[in-house]
Amino acid sequence: MTAYQNNLLIEVEEYFGSLLTDEGKTNKQALILVKEKFGEHGHEHVSDLIKQEEKLDNGDYYYEY
């Protein structure tokens, strides 16, 4: 993964986090805004992060590399 891609994904994660914490959006609302700003790639990345967190919340500590 290139440095540009890494920086873009970090920007997507920071934007998503700010929508949740600063603006009080739900995951679903924030995902819509991420898709509008960053397109399908950003939306897919955040969706994967949410799924990963849900697995951890449910006690599934297996991590896929």
N, C-alpha and C positions, 0 to 999 in steps of 0.2 A: 504494500500500500504506500502510495507516495505521500510526501509531507503535505501536499495540498489536500489530499483526501483526508488525512488525519486531522488537519486543521479545520476542514469543513465539518467533519463529524463532531469534533469538539464544539464548534460553534452551534451546531444543531442541538447537542445535548445541553449546552448552556442556555440557549433560547427556550428549549422545552422546560428546563428547570425554573427559569424565571417566570414562565407562564403559570407554572404550578404554584410557586411560592409567592411571587410578587403580585400576580394578578388574580390568584385564587381560582384558576381554571381547573376543570376536571381533566383527567387523562384524555377523554374523548374530545373535549373542546380544544385542548392544546394540540392534539394530533391533527385536527383540521387546520389549525393555524400553521403548524409546521409544514404540512403538505402544501399550503398556499405559498409559503415563503421559500421552501427548499425543494419542493417537488416530491416525486415518488421515492427517490433515494433517501431523502431525509425522513420521510414518513416511515419507510420500511425499517430504517435503523432504529428509530425511536420505538416502533412496535416490537422489535426484537428485544430491546432493553426492558420494556414493560413485561414481556413474557418471561424473561430471565428473572426479573424481580419477583414476579408472581410465583415462579417455581421455588425461589428461595424462601418466600413467605410461607409456602406450603410445606417446607421442610425437605425439599428435594435439593440436596447440596451437590449433586452431580453436575459438573460443569463441562460443557462440550467445547473443545478447542478447535 
